Amino acid sequence: AIGWHRLGTSHTASVLRVQRAGCGEILGPSFALLCLRRRHAKVPSPQALTFVSPRGLICGAITSQYLLEKSRIVFQAKNERNYHIFYEMLAGLPAQQKQQFCLQDAETYYYLNQGGNCEIPGKSDAEDFRRLLSAMEILNFSTEDQNSIFRILSSILHLGNVYFEKYETDCQEVASVVSAREIRAVAELLQISPEGLQKAITFKVTETLREKIFTPLTVESAVDARDAIAKILYSLLFSWLTDRINKLVYPKKEALSIAILDIYGFEDLSFNSFEQLCINYANEYLQFFFNKIIFKEEQEEYVREQIEWKEITFSDNQPCIDLIAQKPHGIVRILDDQSAFPQATDHTFLQKCHYHHGSNALYTKPKMPLPEFTIKHYAGKVTYQVHKFLDKNYDQVRQDVLDLFVNSKTKVVANLFFGHAQLVAQQRTMMGKNSTVTRRYKAPTVAAKFQQSLLDLVEKMERCNPFFVRCLKPNNKKEPAVFEADIVSSQLRY
């Protein structure tokens, strides 16, 4: 946690300090998540930028968002929770409001109970929710705004409990909704058509010049469609909160700034997917930046100043960065290229990776024909499972889904999707001219946007005078009072 200290005695600075603290209370539970056995976030945190006047007074702040791990909303590994806000809302909402939103205990929701125990020893979700409400008041969120936020969050939980069964028609397996009650609950909360919602998660719409063709989905595809709606709801809500808070606390005049980046934590989970590849790529890049500043540039300065010292060798991880991102055949470059072809699959992506990098010492193909590959990162080897890599990278919302939510009678929901629909329309107008019959319209992919944001971040850091605080893990078991010397020693050698 970062404490923002008041600089000087200005009343404005005091107000901004309180508002900035409120930002953390709102964005923190939404963005950071807790593993049941540890008290720090496992996903990239936003970059916090505090602006300071020439007199040393805080005069504003802004938060930059990089990679929101949307898959976390619909899936959690063992011993992990979803984002804090869900558990805090269920623990802290008044009984009358919980009844209004048809809410029950956290254990009853599929999107919350996959990791096991929904509680964390020593953490009071109800108390943290009270702090969240206080922060919303400080930042001028009206009762209507708060009600809309909790409606959206509640609808996501109900969506996760929409289940399907398969039946055959015309020798084809199709999905049928079992839990119609949850469909009605979501439709009521978001003020949308229940029939439209059910059709959106059980049919694929193809538009021709003359008509719309509705193709029934399989159970697996219906689950994906349901999860896609849950993820876009959360993502748009979080972006709206970030933008709204930034507009409130951004400085009115030009000022100096102090940026604090909660650096990405290297990840090697039991199941590593697209998000872990992005996070670990960022780790590689930031480690390269760290090496450049601490070792390379510092020692070059020693040479210029003719200082006597013993040269310190360090591991150059540029080859790993090239493996992941170099044009034209870096892993994320191959992924982006495959994401543009309708017939491409996770398997074709993997085969191209094997073809281009099979002989690379930092890349390992599985001995058995498994859908995975291994990268030797600076912090160790990580095996990535390619299941749904393409879907996660493409990450586009269907037009019929946008149309459904744009017509919501809840103002916040309608505005969220109207803004997103406008952005999609602009992208289609700009890029549609370059599309061909064999390549689908190429919207910006998640990997491309993340890579650009990472380059922007490093560019900002290079313009600053950086200071580093390294955190070392005492053990890999997440246990207190256990110090494993070899693990700590290996981290010191990074």
Backbone hydrogen bonds, N-H to C=O, Kabsch-Sander energy under -0.5 kcal/mol:
donor,donor_aa,acceptor,acceptor_aa,energy
3,G,1,A,-0.5
4,W,2,I,-0.5
5,H,3,G,-0.7
8,G,6,R,-0.6
14,S,10,S,-1.6
15,V,11,H,-2.4
16,L,12,T,-2.7
17,R,13,A,-2.4
18,V,14,S,-2.2
19,Q,15,V,-2.7
20,R,16,L,-3.1
21,A,17,R,-2.1
22,G,18,V,-1.9
23,C,19,Q,-1.9
24,G,20,R,-1.6
25,E,21,A,-1.7
26,I,22,G,-1.9
27,L,23,C,-3.1
28,G,24,G,-2.1
30,S,26,I,-0.9
31,F,27,L,-2.6
32,A,28,G,-2.5
35,C,40,H,-0.5
36,L,79,N,-2.2
38,R,35,C,-1.8
45,S,262,D,-0.8
47,Q,64,S,-1.9
48,A,46,P,-0.6
48,A,260,I,-2.2
49,L,47,Q,-0.5
49,L,62,I,-2.9
50,T,48,A,-0.5
50,T,258,I,-3.1
51,F,60,G,-2.6
52,V,256,L,-2.9
53,S,57,L,-3.0
56,G,53,S,-2.5
59,C,51,F,-2.5
60,G,51,F,-0.9
61,A,249,V,-2.1
62,I,49,L,-2.3
64,S,47,Q,-2.5
68,L,66,Y,-0.6
69,E,67,L,-0.6
70,K,68,L,-2.0
72,R,69,E,-1.3
73,I,70,K,-1.6
74,V,70,K,-0.5
74,V,71,S,-0.9
75,F,71,S,-1.5
79,N,115,G,-3.2
80,E,77,A,-1.5
81,R,34,L,-1.3
84,H,29,P,-0.5
84,H,32,A,-1.1
85,I,29,P,-1.5
86,F,83,Y,-1.3
87,Y,83,Y,-0.7
88,E,84,H,-2.5
89,M,85,I,-2.5
90,L,86,F,-2.0
91,A,87,Y,-1.9
92,G,88,E,-2.0
93,L,89,M,-2.4
98,K,94,P,-2.4
99,Q,95,A,-2.2
100,Q,96,Q,-2.0
101,F,97,Q,-2.0
102,C,99,Q,-1.1
103,L,98,K,-3.2
108,T,105,D,-1.8
109,Y,106,A,-1.9
110,Y,108,T,-0.5
112,L,109,Y,-1.7
113,N,109,Y,-1.9
114,Q,110,Y,-0.6
116,G,113,N,-1.0
123,K,120,I,-2.2
124,S,122,G,-0.5
125,D,123,K,-0.8
128,D,124,S,-2.2
129,F,125,D,-1.8
130,R,126,A,-1.8
131,R,127,E,-1.8
132,L,128,D,-1.8
133,L,129,F,-2.4
134,S,130,R,-2.0
135,A,131,R,-2.2
136,M,132,L,-2.2
137,E,133,L,-1.8
138,I,134,S,-2.0
139,L,135,A,-1.9
140,N,137,E,-1.6
141,F,136,M,-3.0
142,S,140,N,-0.7
146,Q,142,S,-2.6
147,N,143,T,-2.4
148,S,144,E,-2.2
149,I,145,D,-2.4
150,F,146,Q,-2.4
151,R,147,N,-1.9
152,I,148,S,-2.2
153,L,149,I,-2.3
154,S,150,F,-2.3
155,S,151,R,-2.4
156,I,152,I,-1.7
157,L,153,L,-1.5
158,H,154,S,-2.1
159,L,155,S,-2.4
160,G,156,I,-1.7
161,N,157,L,-0.6
161,N,158,H,-1.0
162,V,159,L,-2.0
163,Y,161,N,-0.7
165,E,176,S,-2.4
167,Y,174,V,-2.2
169,T,172,Q,-2.4
172,Q,169,T,-0.9
174,V,167,Y,-2.8
175,A,217,L,-2.6
176,S,165,E,-2.4
178,V,163,Y,-2.7
179,S,163,Y,-0.9
180,A,178,V,-1.4
182,E,179,S,-0.5
183,I,179,S,-1.3
184,R,180,A,-2.3
185,A,181,R,-2.0
186,V,182,E,-2.5
187,A,183,I,-2.5
188,E,184,R,-2.3
189,L,185,A,-2.4
190,L,186,V,-2.4
191,Q,187,A,-0.9
192,I,187,A,-1.9
197,L,193,S,-2.3
198,Q,194,P,-2.5
199,K,195,E,-2.1
200,A,196,G,-1.9
201,I,197,L,-1.3
202,T,198,Q,-0.6
202,T,199,K,-0.6
203,F,199,K,-1.7
204,K,215,T,-3.1
206,T,204,K,-0.5
206,T,213,I,-2.5
208,T,211,E,-3.2
213,I,206,T,-3.3
214,F,212,K,-0.5
215,T,204,K,-3.0
215,T,213,I,-0.6
217,L,202,T,-2.6
222,A,218,T,-2.4
223,V,219,V,-2.3
224,D,220,E,-1.9
225,A,221,S,-2.3
226,R,222,A,-2.5
227,D,223,V,-2.7
228,A,224,D,-2.3
229,I,225,A,-1.5
230,A,226,R,-1.8
231,K,227,D,-2.5
232,I,228,A,-2.2
233,L,229,I,-2.2
234,Y,230,A,-2.0
235,S,231,K,-2.6
236,L,232,I,-2.5
237,L,233,L,-1.9
238,F,234,Y,-2.6
239,S,235,S,-2.3
240,W,236,L,-2.2
241,L,237,L,-2.3
242,T,238,F,-2.5
243,D,239,S,-2.7
244,R,240,W,-2.6
245,I,241,L,-2.4
246,N,242,T,-2.4
247,K,243,D,-2.1
248,L,244,R,-1.3
249,V,245,I,-2.1
250,Y,246,N,-1.6
256,L,52,V,-1.4
258,I,50,T,-3.3
260,I,48,A,-3.2
262,D,46,P,-0.7
262,D,260,I,-0.6
263,I,261,L,-1.2
273,S,271,F,-0.5
277,L,273,S,-1.7
278,C,274,F,-2.2
279,I,275,E,-2.6
280,N,276,Q,-2.8
281,Y,277,L,-2.1
282,A,278,C,-2.2
283,N,279,I,-2.0
284,E,280,N,-2.3
285,Y,281,Y,-2.4
286,L,282,A,-2.8
287,Q,283,N,-2.4
288,F,284,E,-2.2
289,F,285,Y,-2.0
290,F,286,L,-2.3
291,N,287,Q,-2.8
292,K,288,F,-2.4
293,I,289,F,-2.2
294,I,290,F,-3.0
295,F,291,N,-2.1
296,K,291,N,-1.9
297,E,292,K,-3.0
298,E,293,I,-0.6
299,Q,295,F,-2.3
300,E,296,K,-2.0
301,E,297,E,-1.8
302,Y,298,E,-1.7
303,V,299,Q,-1.9
304,R,300,E,-2.1
305,E,301,E,-2.2
306,Q,303,V,-1.2
307,I,302,Y,-2.5
311,E,309,W,-0.6
313,T,311,E,-0.6
316,D,314,F,-0.6
317,N,315,S,-0.7
320,C,317,N,-0.5
321,I,317,N,-1.7
322,D,318,Q,-2.6
323,L,319,P,-2.1
324,I,320,C,-1.9
325,A,321,I,-2.7
326,Q,322,D,-2.1
330,G,326,Q,-2.6
331,I,323,L,-2.1
332,V,324,I,-2.8
333,R,324,I,-0.5
334,I,330,G,-2.7
335,L,331,I,-2.1
336,D,332,V,-2.3
337,D,333,R,-2.2
338,Q,334,I,-2.6
339,S,335,L,-2.1
340,A,336,D,-0.5
340,A,337,D,-1.0
341,F,338,Q,-1.6
344,A,341,F,-1.2
349,F,345,T,-2.1
350,L,346,D,-2.3
351,Q,347,H,-2.5
352,K,348,T,-1.8
353,C,349,F,-1.9
354,H,350,L,-2.6
355,Y,351,Q,-2.3
356,H,352,K,-2.3
357,H,353,C,-2.3
358,G,354,H,-1.8
360,N,357,H,-1.9
363,Y,360,N,-1.7
364,T,374,T,-2.4
370,L,368,M,-2.7
372,E,370,L,-2.2
373,F,384,Y,-1.7
374,T,364,T,-2.2
375,I,382,V,-2.4
376,K,362,L,-2.6
377,H,375,I,-1.1
377,H,380,G,-2.1
380,G,377,H,-1.2
382,V,375,I,-2.2
384,Y,373,F,-3.3
384,Y,382,V,-0.5
385,Q,272,N,-3.0
386,V,371,P,-2.1
386,V,384,Y,-0.5
389,F,386,V,-2.3
392,K,388,K,-2.3
393,N,389,F,-1.9
394,Y,390,L,-2.6
395,D,391,D,-2.4
402,L,398,R,-2.0
403,D,399,Q,-2.6
404,L,400,D,-1.8
405,F,401,V,-2.0
406,V,402,L,-2.4
407,N,403,D,-1.1
408,S,405,F,-1.7
409,K,191,Q,-2.1
410,T,190,L,-0.7
411,K,409,K,-0.6
414,A,410,T,-2.5
415,N,411,K,-2.5
416,L,412,V,-2.4
417,F,413,V,-2.1
418,F,414,A,-2.3
419,G,415,N,-2.3
420,H,416,L,-1.7
421,A,417,F,-2.7
422,Q,418,F,-2.2
423,L,419,G,-1.8
424,V,420,H,-2.4
425,A,421,A,-2.5
426,Q,422,Q,-2.3
427,Q,423,L,-2.2
428,R,424,V,-2.4
429,T,425,A,-2.2
430,M,426,Q,-2.3
431,M,427,Q,-2.4
432,G,428,R,-2.6
434,N,431,M,-1.5
435,S,432,G,-1.0
436,T,439,R,-0.9
440,R,340,A,-1.9
443,A,441,Y,-1.2
446,V,393,N,-2.5
449,K,445,T,-2.3
450,F,446,V,-2.6
451,Q,447,A,-2.6
452,Q,448,A,-2.1
453,S,449,K,-2.2
454,L,450,F,-2.2
455,L,451,Q,-2.3
456,D,452,Q,-2.4
457,L,453,S,-2.1
458,V,454,L,-2.4
459,E,455,L,-2.3
460,K,456,D,-2.1
461,M,457,L,-2.3
462,E,458,V,-2.3
463,R,459,E,-0.9
463,R,460,K,-0.6
464,C,461,M,-1.1
470,R,468,F,-0.5
482,V,479,E,-0.7
483,F,481,A,-0.5
484,E,474,P,-2.8
484,E,482,V,-0.6
485,A,483,F,-0.7
487,I,484,E,-0.5
488,V,484,E,-2.0
489,S,485,A,-2.8
490,S,486,D,-2.0
491,Q,487,I,-1.5
492,L,488,V,-1.9
493,R,489,S,-1.0
494,Y,491,Q,-1.1
